[in-house]
Amino acid sequence: MRPLPLLALVAVAALAAPALAATPPKAGIKTFAELKTPLPYPYDVDANANAAVAKARAQAKRSGKLLLIDLGGNWCGDCRVLDGVLLLPSVKAFTDKHYVVAMVDVGRFERNLQIPAHYGFKTRLKGVPTLLVVDPKTDRLINRDDVFALSSAGDMSPQALADWLARWPK
């Protein structure tokens, strides 16, 4: 069997790469070591998750934005790194323009699991952070095959996290 020419390989790679729906923000940092420390504890362990998601969904519906449900725990380094990137000025501006975010504490996979269950995830989550991108008008999960993509956020680059956020807005 003859190998594919270089141009064909480039074309196949381009088709396999996920398309970006929006122009991603520039993260502004190259490594996570550039994040402000200590990293924040992003999840309110005392929050009423059902009320927070309902309020965020209503706000997203009114504003024409997507609902982004961030499921995680304050013990999780990847969750804290992701939140640190979400707080970078350019990424925050992008997120604020395209999403209404609901932060949901799932503890150590024993709290608020009714939220992912509502979107079809009735067994233990494969990891956190788990991000659900939801069309607030239909309450339909948009990124069903990609909800666990950032569960190893610390192994990605800050720009890769920003690029992921740009995949869903139109």
C-alpha positions, 0 to 999 in steps of 0.5 A: 500500500502506497502512503498518502501524499503530504497534502492528502494527510494535511487535508485529512488532519484538517477534517478530523480537527474540530471546527471552531464556531467562533473566533477564540479569545487569546488566552494571553498566557502560555503556561498555567504557571502564569495564572494568579495564585492561589487558584480560586475555589470556583464552586459554592458547596452550599449553593442550591444547584437546581436554582442556580442552573434554572436562573442561569438558563433563564438568563441565557434564554433571555439574552440569546446566549448559551448555557454553560454548566461547569460541574466540578469540585474545589478539590480538583486541580483541573477544575481550579486551573480551568477556572483560573483560565476562565478568569483571564480578562480576554477569556472572561470577556469571550465567555461573558459574550457567549455564555451564561455560566452555572457553577455546580459543585459535585463534591467527590461525585456524590452531590448534585448529580441530578444536574448531569442526570437531567442531560442523560448522564445517569452513571458516575461522571468520567471526570471533572471538570465536566462542561455541559453546553446547553441550548437554553431555548430547548434545554438540549445538550449541544456537546454530548460527545465532548462533555469530558474533554476538559477533565484533564484541563491541566494537561492542556494549554491555556489556549487549548481551553480557550479554543474549546470554548469557541467551538459552540457559539455560532 
